[in-house]
Amino acid sequence: MQLFEETSERFRSRRAKIGIVGLGYAGLPLACSYAEAGFHVVGFDIDALKVQAISRGQSYIRHIDRERIDRLVRAGVLTATVNFAQLALCDAAIICVPTPLAEGRVPDLNFVIETTKTIAKYLHRGQLVVLESTTYPGTTDEVLLPILVESGLRVGEDFFLAFSPEREDPANREFNTRTIPKIVGGVTPNCLQVASAAYGEVVERVVPVSSARVAEAAKLLENIYRCVNIAMINELKLLFERMNIDTWQVVKAASTKPFGFTPFYPGPGLGGHCIPIDPFYLSWKARQYDFQTRFIELAGEINSALPGHVVDRVASALNLQGKALKGTNILLIGVAYKPDVDDVRESPALAIIKLLHSRLARVCYHDPLVPRLRSRHLDHEMSSVDLTVEVVQAVDAVVIVTNHSSIDYDLIVSNANLIVDTRNATASCRAVKDNVSQA
């Protein structure tokens, strides 16, 4: 039996030890899913606080239950460490580290490169290496492979390399790691077989594709599709406002078409790690082929301008009440990037707060899922205030940025002097909504 067959069988029999590098919003649920499937999983992270939390059976991500972590740790199937030398004992090293943008919207692969260099130190025969971090087509072949072959091992024969994009959607109650189809692209046919065997034991459906590049491009297409369509509906909302047309009614009406239409909804801007960032990985790569991705660039311009539009709407609404934005007290409702999660990465709330501060407004926020707000985009740390009648009545304007389901919108509508609603969250309120302005 050849090595790739032996390795595949090791995964199918669940005797393999799985290493997950990066225990964030993608890595931690994947680690839990492998452990629940009967694998011994080791999670690796440079953040000692995350490692300590897991070792105590605690979760630092809201939608991943503490009981789930505690059960797996107590069973001995999930451990975490900052000691990357333990990669030498793993049959798989799955990379789930951030891929941010540097200045000028240039891909920053430092986390991926450094992780791959670390894995290369402990690479051994029969080991599978998979990149899950979203990146541009060619990264697995052009960046990871040259680093790993410096070990002297041959890809597809001695070790196996693949790309399989993470598709996590925090707080989605319909789909989870196990039920979301898993795209897998190998650098060689043997790599594809081994990676498919590894994922086949933990997800319901593996979707094999012909190469790592196809898998990398598929992930970008998913996010670009959303980015462009969200930009389109946001641009149309600006037009419909001038035409005195309710955008939300338009979308609702169009959604009754049972074919050929997918609804997208306007908002204050894009957030999360994927949609605001990933499209520009392809845009950057396209320039190497003397190609301009005009849809991506235009969508980026529209979406990045939305926080400024929200602040302008706040200023205009205040002006109608005879108030200037300077010196007013503004309460933001929700700072997470989407409803019912505690993730603030690239949240439009951060840009809105920064712009309000620049125009000398005083800003506070309420978010039951984000008790403290820290970000490189802000000058100082902020803490969530309680949502009370007294707090709402004391501010000059309330800006609804994230429509968490637990927020008491009737309390806000009944007591606010002015509301700027970017999410149509107040549409179903029982209270009279004369004080609500859409944005």
Contacts in CASP RR format, 6 or more apart in sequence:
PFRMAT RR
TARGET T0000
AUTHOR 0000-0000-0000
METHOD contacts of the structure
MODEL  1
MQLFEETSERFRSRRAKIGIVGLGYAGLPLACSYAEAGFHVVGFDIDALK
VQAISRGQSYIRHIDRERIDRLVRAGVLTATVNFAQLALCDAAIICVPTP
LAEGRVPDLNFVIETTKTIAKYLHRGQLVVLESTTYPGTTDEVLLPILVE
SGLRVGEDFFLAFSPEREDPANREFNTRTIPKIVGGVTPNCLQVASAAYG
EVVERVVPVSSARVAEAAKLLENIYRCVNIAMINELKLLFERMNIDTWQV
VKAASTKPFGFTPFYPGPGLGGHCIPIDPFYLSWKARQYDFQTRFIELAG
EINSALPGHVVDRVASALNLQGKALKGTNILLIGVAYKPDVDDVRESPAL
AIIKLLHSRLARVCYHDPLVPRLRSRHLDHEMSSVDLTVEVVQAVDAVVI
VTNHSSIDYDLIVSNANLIVDTRNATASCRAVKDNVSQA
1 9 0 8 1.000
3 125 0 8 1.000
3 126 0 8 1.000
3 157 0 8 1.000
3 158 0 8 1.000
4 156 0 8 1.000
4 157 0 8 1.000
4 160 0 8 1.000
4 190 0 8 1.000
4 191 0 8 1.000
4 193 0 8 1.000
4 194 0 8 1.000
6 126 0 8 1.000
7 16 0 8 1.000
7 91 0 8 1.000
7 126 0 8 1.000
7 128 0 8 1.000
7 160 0 8 1.000
7 194 0 8 1.000
7 197 0 8 1.000
8 193 0 8 1.000
8 194 0 8 1.000
8 197 0 8 1.000
9 197 0 8 1.000
10 16 0 8 1.000
10 91 0 8 1.000
11 91 0 8 1.000
11 92 0 8 1.000
11 128 0 8 1.000
11 194 0 8 1.000
11 197 0 8 1.000
11 198 0 8 1.000
11 200 0 8 1.000
11 201 0 8 1.000
12 197 0 8 1.000
12 201 0 8 1.000
14 37 0 8 1.000
14 38 0 8 1.000
14 39 0 8 1.000
14 201 0 8 1.000
16 39 0 8 1.000
16 91 0 8 1.000
16 92 0 8 1.000
16 198 0 8 1.000
17 39 0 8 1.000
17 40 0 8 1.000
17 41 0 8 1.000
17 42 0 8 1.000
17 89 0 8 1.000
17 90 0 8 1.000
17 91 0 8 1.000
17 92 0 8 1.000
18 31 0 8 1.000
18 34 0 8 1.000
18 39 0 8 1.000
18 40 0 8 1.000
18 41 0 8 1.000
18 42 0 8 1.000
18 90 0 8 1.000
18 91 0 8 1.000
18 92 0 8 1.000
18 94 0 8 1.000
18 198 0 8 1.000
19 31 0 8 1.000
19 41 0 8 1.000
19 42 0 8 1.000
19 43 0 8 1.000
19 44 0 8 1.000
19 87 0 8 1.000
19 90 0 8 1.000
19 92 0 8 1.000
19 93 0 8 1.000
19 94 0 8 1.000
20 27 0 8 1.000
20 28 0 8 1.000
20 30 0 8 1.000
20 31 0 8 1.000
20 34 0 8 1.000
20 41 0 8 1.000
20 42 0 8 1.000
20 43 0 8 1.000
20 44 0 8 1.000
20 94 0 8 1.000
20 96 0 8 1.000
21 43 0 8 1.000
21 44 0 8 1.000
21 45 0 8 1.000
21 84 0 8 1.000
21 87 0 8 1.000
21 93 0 8 1.000
21 94 0 8 1.000
21 95 0 8 1.000
21 96 0 8 1.000
21 97 0 8 1.000
21 115 0 8 1.000
21 118 0 8 1.000
21 119 0 8 1.000
22 43 0 8 1.000
22 44 0 8 1.000
22 45 0 8 1.000
22 95 0 8 1.000
22 96 0 8 1.000
22 97 0 8 1.000
23 31 0 8 1.000
23 43 0 8 1.000
23 44 0 8 1.000
23 45 0 8 1.000
23 47 0 8 1.000
23 50 0 8 1.000
23 51 0 8 1.000
23 54 0 8 1.000
23 80 0 8 1.000
23 96 0 8 1.000
24 45 0 8 1.000
24 50 0 8 1.000
24 61 0 8 1.000
24 96 0 8 1.000
25 61 0 8 1.000
25 168 0 8 1.000
25 170 0 8 1.000
25 273 0 8 1.000
25 343 0 8 1.000
26 96 0 8 1.000
26 132 0 8 1.000
26 133 0 8 1.000
26 166 0 8 1.000
26 168 0 8 1.000
27 94 0 8 1.000
27 96 0 8 1.000
27 132 0 8 1.000
27 166 0 8 1.000
28 54 0 8 1.000
28 59 0 8 1.000
28 61 0 8 1.000
28 64 0 8 1.000
29 61 0 8 1.000
29 64 0 8 1.000
29 168 0 8 1.000
29 176 0 8 1.000
29 177 0 8 1.000
30 94 0 8 1.000
30 96 0 8 1.000
30 132 0 8 1.000
30 166 0 8 1.000
30 177 0 8 1.000
31 41 0 8 1.000
31 43 0 8 1.000
31 78 0 8 1.000
32 64 0 8 1.000
32 68 0 8 1.000
32 69 0 8 1.000
32 72 0 8 1.000
32 78 0 8 1.000
32 177 0 8 1.000
33 176 0 8 1.000
33 177 0 8 1.000
33 178 0 8 1.000
33 202 0 8 1.000
33 203 0 8 1.000
34 41 0 8 1.000
34 202 0 8 1.000
35 41 0 8 1.000
35 72 0 8 1.000
35 75 0 8 1.000
35 77 0 8 1.000
35 78 0 8 1.000
36 72 0 8 1.000
36 77 0 8 1.000
37 201 0 8 1.000
37 202 0 8 1.000
38 77 0 8 1.000
39 77 0 8 1.000
39 201 0 8 1.000
39 202 0 8 1.000
40 76 0 8 1.000
40 77 0 8 1.000
41 72 0 8 1.000
41 77 0 8 1.000
41 78 0 8 1.000
41 79 0 8 1.000
42 79 0 8 1.000
42 80 0 8 1.000
42 81 0 8 1.000
42 86 0 8 1.000
42 89 0 8 1.000
42 90 0 8 1.000
43 51 0 8 1.000
43 54 0 8 1.000
43 78 0 8 1.000
43 79 0 8 1.000
43 80 0 8 1.000
43 81 0 8 1.000
44 80 0 8 1.000
44 81 0 8 1.000
44 82 0 8 1.000
44 84 0 8 1.000
44 86 0 8 1.000
44 87 0 8 1.000
45 51 0 8 1.000
45 80 0 8 1.000
45 82 0 8 1.000
46 82 0 8 1.000
48 82 0 8 1.000
49 60 0 8 1.000
50 60 0 8 1.000
50 80 0 8 1.000
51 80 0 8 1.000
51 81 0 8 1.000
51 82 0 8 1.000
53 59 0 8 1.000
53 60 0 8 1.000
54 69 0 8 1.000
54 73 0 8 1.000
54 78 0 8 1.000
54 79 0 8 1.000
54 80 0 8 1.000
55 73 0 8 1.000
55 79 0 8 1.000
55 80 0 8 1.000
56 73 0 8 1.000
57 66 0 8 1.000
57 69 0 8 1.000
57 70 0 8 1.000
57 73 0 8 1.000
57 74 0 8 1.000
58 66 0 8 1.000
58 69 0 8 1.000
58 70 0 8 1.000
59 65 0 8 1.000
59 66 0 8 1.000
59 68 0 8 1.000
59 69 0 8 1.000
61 170 0 8 1.000
61 342 0 8 1.000
62 341 0 8 1.000
62 342 0 8 1.000
62 369 0 8 1.000
63 170 0 8 1.000
63 171 0 8 1.000
63 341 0 8 1.000
69 78 0 8 1.000
72 78 0 8 1.000
73 79 0 8 1.000
84 118 0 8 1.000
84 121 0 8 1.000
84 122 0 8 1.000
85 122 0 8 1.000
87 93 0 8 1.000
87 118 0 8 1.000
87 119 0 8 1.000
87 121 0 8 1.000
87 122 0 8 1.000
88 122 0 8 1.000
88 124 0 8 1.000
90 127 0 8 1.000
91 126 0 8 1.000
91 127 0 8 1.000
91 128 0 8 1.000
92 127 0 8 1.000
92 128 0 8 1.000
92 129 0 8 1.000
92 130 0 8 1.000
92 198 0 8 1.000
93 119 0 8 1.000
93 127 0 8 1.000
93 128 0 8 1.000
93 129 0 8 1.000
93 130 0 8 1.000
94 129 0 8 1.000
94 130 0 8 1.000
94 132 0 8 1.000
95 112 0 8 1.000
95 115 0 8 1.000
95 116 0 8 1.000
95 119 0 8 1.000
95 129 0 8 1.000
95 130 0 8 1.000
95 131 0 8 1.000
95 132 0 8 1.000
95 133 0 8 1.000
96 132 0 8 1.000
96 133 0 8 1.000
96 166 0 8 1.000
97 111 0 8 1.000
97 112 0 8 1.000
97 115 0 8 1.000
97 133 0 8 1.000
98 111 0 8 1.000
98 133 0 8 1.000
98 273 0 8 1.000
99 107 0 8 1.000
99 108 0 8 1.000
99 109 0 8 1.000
99 111 0 8 1.000
99 112 0 8 1.000
99 133 0 8 1.000
99 134 0 8 1.000
99 135 0 8 1.000
99 277 0 8 1.000
99 281 0 8 1.000
100 108 0 8 1.000
100 277 0 8 1.000
101 107 0 8 1.000
101 108 0 8 1.000
101 277 0 8 1.000
101 280 0 8 1.000
101 281 0 8 1.000
102 108 0 8 1.000
105 280 0 8 1.000
105 283 0 8 1.000
105 284 0 8 1.000
106 284 0 8 1.000
107 135 0 8 1.000
107 136 0 8 1.000
107 280 0 8 1.000
107 281 0 8 1.000
107 284 0 8 1.000
107 285 0 8 1.000
109 135 0 8 1.000
109 139 0 8 1.000
109 143 0 8 1.000
111 133 0 8 1.000
112 131 0 8 1.000
112 133 0 8 1.000
112 135 0 8 1.000
112 139 0 8 1.000
112 143 0 8 1.000
112 144 0 8 1.000
113 143 0 8 1.000
113 147 0 8 1.000
116 129 0 8 1.000
116 143 0 8 1.000
116 144 0 8 1.000
116 147 0 8 1.000
116 148 0 8 1.000
117 147 0 8 1.000
119 129 0 8 1.000
119 148 0 8 1.000
120 147 0 8 1.000
120 148 0 8 1.000
120 150 0 8 1.000
120 151 0 8 1.000
123 129 0 8 1.000
123 148 0 8 1.000
123 151 0 8 1.000
123 153 0 8 1.000
123 159 0 8 1.000
124 153 0 8 1.000
124 159 0 8 1.000
125 153 0 8 1.000
125 158 0 8 1.000
125 159 0 8 1.000
126 158 0 8 1.000
126 159 0 8 1.000
126 160 0 8 1.000
127 159 0 8 1.000
127 160 0 8 1.000
128 159 0 8 1.000
128 160 0 8 1.000
128 161 0 8 1.000
128 162 0 8 1.000
128 191 0 8 1.000
128 194 0 8 1.000
128 195 0 8 1.000
128 198 0 8 1.000
129 144 0 8 1.000
129 148 0 8 1.000
129 159 0 8 1.000
129 160 0 8 1.000
129 161 0 8 1.000
129 162 0 8 1.000
130 161 0 8 1.000
130 162 0 8 1.000
130 163 0 8 1.000
130 164 0 8 1.000
130 195 0 8 1.000
130 198 0 8 1.000
131 139 0 8 1.000
131 140 0 8 1.000
131 144 0 8 1.000
131 162 0 8 1.000
131 163 0 8 1.000
131 164 0 8 1.000
131 212 0 8 1.000
132 163 0 8 1.000
132 164 0 8 1.000
132 165 0 8 1.000
132 166 0 8 1.000
133 166 0 8 1.000
134 165 0 8 1.000
134 166 0 8 1.000
134 219 0 8 1.000
134 220 0 8 1.000
134 223 0 8 1.000
134 274 0 8 1.000
134 277 0 8 1.000
134 278 0 8 1.000
134 281 0 8 1.000
135 216 0 8 1.000
135 281 0 8 1.000
136 216 0 8 1.000
136 220 0 8 1.000
136 281 0 8 1.000
136 282 0 8 1.000
136 284 0 8 1.000
136 285 0 8 1.000
137 213 0 8 1.000
137 214 0 8 1.000
137 216 0 8 1.000
137 217 0 8 1.000
137 220 0 8 1.000
137 282 0 8 1.000
137 285 0 8 1.000
138 212 0 8 1.000
138 213 0 8 1.000
138 216 0 8 1.000
138 285 0 8 1.000
139 163 0 8 1.000
139 216 0 8 1.000
140 161 0 8 1.000
140 162 0 8 1.000
140 163 0 8 1.000
140 186 0 8 1.000
140 187 0 8 1.000
140 212 0 8 1.000
140 213 0 8 1.000
140 216 0 8 1.000
141 187 0 8 1.000
141 212 0 8 1.000
141 213 0 8 1.000
144 161 0 8 1.000
145 155 0 8 1.000
145 161 0 8 1.000
145 187 0 8 1.000
148 155 0 8 1.000
148 159 0 8 1.000
148 161 0 8 1.000
149 155 0 8 1.000
151 159 0 8 1.000
152 158 0 8 1.000
153 159 0 8 1.000
155 161 0 8 1.000
155 187 0 8 1.000
155 188 0 8 1.000
155 191 0 8 1.000
156 187 0 8 1.000
156 188 0 8 1.000
156 190 0 8 1.000
156 191 0 8 1.000
157 190 0 8 1.000
160 186 0 8 1.000
160 187 0 8 1.000
160 188 0 8 1.000
160 190 0 8 1.000
160 191 0 8 1.000
160 194 0 8 1.000
160 195 0 8 1.000
161 186 0 8 1.000
161 187 0 8 1.000
161 188 0 8 1.000
161 191 0 8 1.000
161 212 0 8 1.000
162 184 0 8 1.000
162 185 0 8 1.000
162 186 0 8 1.000
162 187 0 8 1.000
162 191 0 8 1.000
162 192 0 8 1.000
162 194 0 8 1.000
162 195 0 8 1.000
162 212 0 8 1.000
162 215 0 8 1.000
163 184 0 8 1.000
163 185 0 8 1.000
163 186 0 8 1.000
163 212 0 8 1.000
163 215 0 8 1.000
163 216 0 8 1.000
164 182 0 8 1.000
164 183 0 8 1.000
164 184 0 8 1.000
164 185 0 8 1.000
164 195 0 8 1.000
164 199 0 8 1.000
164 215 0 8 1.000
165 183 0 8 1.000
165 215 0 8 1.000
165 216 0 8 1.000
165 218 0 8 1.000
165 219 0 8 1.000
165 222 0 8 1.000
167 180 0 8 1.000
167 181 0 8 1.000
167 182 0 8 1.000
167 183 0 8 1.000
167 219 0 8 1.000
167 222 0 8 1.000
168 177 0 8 1.000
168 180 0 8 1.000
169 175 0 8 1.000
169 180 0 8 1.000
170 338 0 8 1.000
170 341 0 8 1.000
170 343 0 8 1.000
171 338 0 8 1.000
171 339 0 8 1.000
171 340 0 8 1.000
171 341 0 8 1.000
177 202 0 8 1.000
177 203 0 8 1.000
178 202 0 8 1.000
178 203 0 8 1.000
178 204 0 8 1.000
179 203 0 8 1.000
179 204 0 8 1.000
180 203 0 8 1.000
181 203 0 8 1.000
181 204 0 8 1.000
181 205 0 8 1.000
181 206 0 8 1.000
181 207 0 8 1.000
182 199 0 8 1.000
182 200 0 8 1.000
182 203 0 8 1.000
182 205 0 8 1.000
182 206 0 8 1.000
182 207 0 8 1.000
183 207 0 8 1.000
183 209 0 8 1.000
183 215 0 8 1.000
183 218 0 8 1.000
183 219 0 8 1.000
184 192 0 8 1.000
184 195 0 8 1.000
184 196 0 8 1.000
184 199 0 8 1.000
184 206 0 8 1.000
184 207 0 8 1.000
184 208 0 8 1.000
184 209 0 8 1.000
184 215 0 8 1.000
185 191 0 8 1.000
185 192 0 8 1.000
185 195 0 8 1.000
185 208 0 8 1.000
185 209 0 8 1.000
185 210 0 8 1.000
185 211 0 8 1.000
185 212 0 8 1.000
185 214 0 8 1.000
185 215 0 8 1.000
186 192 0 8 1.000
186 195 0 8 1.000
186 211 0 8 1.000
186 212 0 8 1.000
186 215 0 8 1.000
187 211 0 8 1.000
187 212 0 8 1.000
192 208 0 8 1.000
196 206 0 8 1.000
196 208 0 8 1.000
199 206 0 8 1.000
200 206 0 8 1.000
209 215 0 8 1.000
209 218 0 8 1.000
217 282 0 8 1.000
219 278 0 8 1.000
220 278 0 8 1.000
220 279 0 8 1.000
220 281 0 8 1.000
220 282 0 8 1.000
223 274 0 8 1.000
223 275 0 8 1.000
223 278 0 8 1.000
223 279 0 8 1.000
224 278 0 8 1.000
224 279 0 8 1.000
224 282 0 8 1.000
224 295 0 8 1.000
224 296 0 8 1.000
224 299 0 8 1.000
226 264 0 8 1.000
226 275 0 8 1.000
227 270 0 8 1.000
227 275 0 8 1.000
227 276 0 8 1.000
227 279 0 8 1.000
227 296 0 8 1.000
227 299 0 8 1.000
227 300 0 8 1.000
227 303 0 8 1.000
228 295 0 8 1.000
228 296 0 8 1.000
228 299 0 8 1.000
229 262 0 8 1.000
229 264 0 8 1.000
230 264 0 8 1.000
230 266 0 8 1.000
230 269 0 8 1.000
230 270 0 8 1.000
230 275 0 8 1.000
230 299 0 8 1.000
230 303 0 8 1.000
231 298 0 8 1.000
231 299 0 8 1.000
231 300 0 8 1.000
231 302 0 8 1.000
231 303 0 8 1.000
232 264 0 8 1.000
232 299 0 8 1.000
233 247 0 8 1.000
233 251 0 8 1.000
233 264 0 8 1.000
233 265 0 8 1.000
233 266 0 8 1.000
234 266 0 8 1.000
234 267 0 8 1.000
234 269 0 8 1.000
234 302 0 8 1.000
234 303 0 8 1.000
234 306 0 8 1.000
235 302 0 8 1.000
236 247 0 8 1.000
236 250 0 8 1.000
236 266 0 8 1.000
237 247 0 8 1.000
237 266 0 8 1.000
237 267 0 8 1.000
238 309 0 8 1.000
240 246 0 8 1.000
240 247 0 8 1.000
240 250 0 8 1.000
241 247 0 8 1.000
241 438 0 8 1.000
247 266 0 8 1.000
247 438 0 8 1.000
248 265 0 8 1.000
248 424 0 8 1.000
248 427 0 8 1.000
251 263 0 8 1.000
251 264 0 8 1.000
251 265 0 8 1.000
254 261 0 8 1.000
254 263 0 8 1.000
255 261 0 8 1.000
255 263 0 8 1.000
265 424 0 8 1.000
266 422 0 8 1.000
267 306 0 8 1.000
267 348 0 8 1.000
267 422 0 8 1.000
267 423 0 8 1.000
268 306 0 8 1.000
268 307 0 8 1.000
268 310 0 8 1.000
268 348 0 8 1.000
268 349 0 8 1.000
268 352 0 8 1.000
268 401 0 8 1.000
268 422 0 8 1.000
268 423 0 8 1.000
268 439 0 8 1.000
269 303 0 8 1.000
269 304 0 8 1.000
269 306 0 8 1.000
269 307 0 8 1.000
269 348 0 8 1.000
270 276 0 8 1.000
270 303 0 8 1.000
270 306 0 8 1.000
270 337 0 8 1.000
270 346 0 8 1.000
270 348 0 8 1.000
271 337 0 8 1.000
271 338 0 8 1.000
271 345 0 8 1.000
271 346 0 8 1.000
271 347 0 8 1.000
271 348 0 8 1.000
272 337 0 8 1.000
272 338 0 8 1.000
272 343 0 8 1.000
272 345 0 8 1.000
272 346 0 8 1.000
272 347 0 8 1.000
273 345 0 8 1.000
273 346 0 8 1.000
276 303 0 8 1.000
276 346 0 8 1.000
277 346 0 8 1.000
279 293 0 8 1.000
279 296 0 8 1.000
279 299 0 8 1.000
279 300 0 8 1.000
280 296 0 8 1.000
282 293 0 8 1.000
282 296 0 8 1.000
283 293 0 8 1.000
283 296 0 8 1.000
283 297 0 8 1.000
286 292 0 8 1.000
286 293 0 8 1.000
306 348 0 8 1.000
307 348 0 8 1.000
307 351 0 8 1.000
307 352 0 8 1.000
307 355 0 8 1.000
308 351 0 8 1.000
308 352 0 8 1.000
308 355 0 8 1.000
309 439 0 8 1.000
310 348 0 8 1.000
310 352 0 8 1.000
310 399 0 8 1.000
310 401 0 8 1.000
310 420 0 8 1.000
310 422 0 8 1.000
310 439 0 8 1.000
311 325 0 8 1.000
311 352 0 8 1.000
311 355 0 8 1.000
311 356 0 8 1.000
311 359 0 8 1.000
313 420 0 8 1.000
313 437 0 8 1.000
313 439 0 8 1.000
314 325 0 8 1.000
314 330 0 8 1.000
314 356 0 8 1.000
314 397 0 8 1.000
314 399 0 8 1.000
314 420 0 8 1.000
314 439 0 8 1.000
315 324 0 8 1.000
315 325 0 8 1.000
315 359 0 8 1.000
317 397 0 8 1.000
317 418 0 8 1.000
317 420 0 8 1.000
317 437 0 8 1.000
318 324 0 8 1.000
318 325 0 8 1.000
318 328 0 8 1.000
318 396 0 8 1.000
318 397 0 8 1.000
318 418 0 8 1.000
321 417 0 8 1.000
321 418 0 8 1.000
323 396 0 8 1.000
325 356 0 8 1.000
325 359 0 8 1.000
325 360 0 8 1.000
325 361 0 8 1.000
326 359 0 8 1.000
326 360 0 8 1.000
326 361 0 8 1.000
327 360 0 8 1.000
327 361 0 8 1.000
327 362 0 8 1.000
328 361 0 8 1.000
328 362 0 8 1.000
328 396 0 8 1.000
328 397 0 8 1.000
329 361 0 8 1.000
329 362 0 8 1.000
329 364 0 8 1.000
329 394 0 8 1.000
329 395 0 8 1.000
329 396 0 8 1.000
329 397 0 8 1.000
330 356 0 8 1.000
330 361 0 8 1.000
330 362 0 8 1.000
330 363 0 8 1.000
330 364 0 8 1.000
330 395 0 8 1.000
330 396 0 8 1.000
330 397 0 8 1.000
330 398 0 8 1.000
330 399 0 8 1.000
331 363 0 8 1.000
331 364 0 8 1.000
331 365 0 8 1.000
331 366 0 8 1.000
331 385 0 8 1.000
331 391 0 8 1.000
331 392 0 8 1.000
331 395 0 8 1.000
331 397 0 8 1.000
331 398 0 8 1.000
331 399 0 8 1.000
332 349 0 8 1.000
332 352 0 8 1.000
332 353 0 8 1.000
332 363 0 8 1.000
332 364 0 8 1.000
332 365 0 8 1.000
332 366 0 8 1.000
332 398 0 8 1.000
332 399 0 8 1.000
332 401 0 8 1.000
333 365 0 8 1.000
333 366 0 8 1.000
333 367 0 8 1.000
333 387 0 8 1.000
333 398 0 8 1.000
333 399 0 8 1.000
333 400 0 8 1.000
333 401 0 8 1.000
333 402 0 8 1.000
333 404 0 8 1.000
333 407 0 8 1.000
333 412 0 8 1.000
333 425 0 8 1.000
334 349 0 8 1.000
334 365 0 8 1.000
334 366 0 8 1.000
334 367 0 8 1.000
334 370 0 8 1.000
334 400 0 8 1.000
334 401 0 8 1.000
334 402 0 8 1.000
334 404 0 8 1.000
334 407 0 8 1.000
335 344 0 8 1.000
335 347 0 8 1.000
335 349 0 8 1.000
335 350 0 8 1.000
335 353 0 8 1.000
335 365 0 8 1.000
335 367 0 8 1.000
335 370 0 8 1.000
335 373 0 8 1.000
335 401 0 8 1.000
335 402 0 8 1.000
336 342 0 8 1.000
336 343 0 8 1.000
336 344 0 8 1.000
336 347 0 8 1.000
336 349 0 8 1.000
336 367 0 8 1.000
336 369 0 8 1.000
336 370 0 8 1.000
336 402 0 8 1.000
336 404 0 8 1.000
337 343 0 8 1.000
337 344 0 8 1.000
337 345 0 8 1.000
337 346 0 8 1.000
337 347 0 8 1.000
337 348 0 8 1.000
337 349 0 8 1.000
337 402 0 8 1.000
338 402 0 8 1.000
339 402 0 8 1.000
339 403 0 8 1.000
339 404 0 8 1.000
339 405 0 8 1.000
340 369 0 8 1.000
340 404 0 8 1.000
340 405 0 8 1.000
340 406 0 8 1.000
341 369 0 8 1.000
342 369 0 8 1.000
342 370 0 8 1.000
344 350 0 8 1.000
344 370 0 8 1.000
344 373 0 8 1.000
344 375 0 8 1.000
347 401 0 8 1.000
347 402 0 8 1.000
348 401 0 8 1.000
349 365 0 8 1.000
349 401 0 8 1.000
349 402 0 8 1.000
350 375 0 8 1.000
350 377 0 8 1.000
350 378 0 8 1.000
351 377 0 8 1.000
352 399 0 8 1.000
352 401 0 8 1.000
353 363 0 8 1.000
353 365 0 8 1.000
353 378 0 8 1.000
353 382 0 8 1.000
354 377 0 8 1.000
354 378 0 8 1.000
356 363 0 8 1.000
357 363 0 8 1.000
357 379 0 8 1.000
363 382 0 8 1.000
364 382 0 8 1.000
364 385 0 8 1.000
364 391 0 8 1.000
364 395 0 8 1.000
365 373 0 8 1.000
365 382 0 8 1.000
365 384 0 8 1.000
365 385 0 8 1.000
366 384 0 8 1.000
366 385 0 8 1.000
366 386 0 8 1.000
366 387 0 8 1.000
366 391 0 8 1.000
366 407 0 8 1.000
367 373 0 8 1.000
367 384 0 8 1.000
367 402 0 8 1.000
367 404 0 8 1.000
368 384 0 8 1.000
368 404 0 8 1.000
368 406 0 8 1.000
368 407 0 8 1.000
369 404 0 8 1.000
370 384 0 8 1.000
371 383 0 8 1.000
371 384 0 8 1.000
372 381 0 8 1.000
372 382 0 8 1.000
372 383 0 8 1.000
372 384 0 8 1.000
373 381 0 8 1.000
373 382 0 8 1.000
373 383 0 8 1.000
373 384 0 8 1.000
374 381 0 8 1.000
385 391 0 8 1.000
387 407 0 8 1.000
387 408 0 8 1.000
387 411 0 8 1.000
387 412 0 8 1.000
389 411 0 8 1.000
389 415 0 8 1.000
392 398 0 8 1.000
392 411 0 8 1.000
392 412 0 8 1.000
392 415 0 8 1.000
392 416 0 8 1.000
393 415 0 8 1.000
393 416 0 8 1.000
393 417 0 8 1.000
395 416 0 8 1.000
395 417 0 8 1.000
396 417 0 8 1.000
396 418 0 8 1.000
397 416 0 8 1.000
397 417 0 8 1.000
397 418 0 8 1.000
397 419 0 8 1.000
397 420 0 8 1.000
398 412 0 8 1.000
398 416 0 8 1.000
398 418 0 8 1.000
398 419 0 8 1.000
398 420 0 8 1.000
399 419 0 8 1.000
399 420 0 8 1.000
399 422 0 8 1.000
399 439 0 8 1.000
400 409 0 8 1.000
400 412 0 8 1.000
400 419 0 8 1.000
400 420 0 8 1.000
400 421 0 8 1.000
400 422 0 8 1.000
400 423 0 8 1.000
400 425 0 8 1.000
400 426 0 8 1.000
401 422 0 8 1.000
401 423 0 8 1.000
402 423 0 8 1.000
403 423 0 8 1.000
403 424 0 8 1.000
403 425 0 8 1.000
407 425 0 8 1.000
409 425 0 8 1.000
409 426 0 8 1.000
409 428 0 8 1.000
409 429 0 8 1.000
410 429 0 8 1.000
410 430 0 8 1.000
410 431 0 8 1.000
412 419 0 8 1.000
412 426 0 8 1.000
413 419 0 8 1.000
413 426 0 8 1.000
413 429 0 8 1.000
413 431 0 8 1.000
413 432 0 8 1.000
413 433 0 8 1.000
413 435 0 8 1.000
413 436 0 8 1.000
414 431 0 8 1.000
416 435 0 8 1.000
417 435 0 8 1.000
418 435 0 8 1.000
418 437 0 8 1.000
419 426 0 8 1.000
419 433 0 8 1.000
419 435 0 8 1.000
419 436 0 8 1.000
419 437 0 8 1.000
420 436 0 8 1.000
420 437 0 8 1.000
420 438 0 8 1.000
420 439 0 8 1.000
421 436 0 8 1.000
421 437 0 8 1.000
421 438 0 8 1.000
421 439 0 8 1.000
422 438 0 8 1.000
422 439 0 8 1.000
424 438 0 8 1.000
426 433 0 8 1.000
426 436 0 8 1.000
END
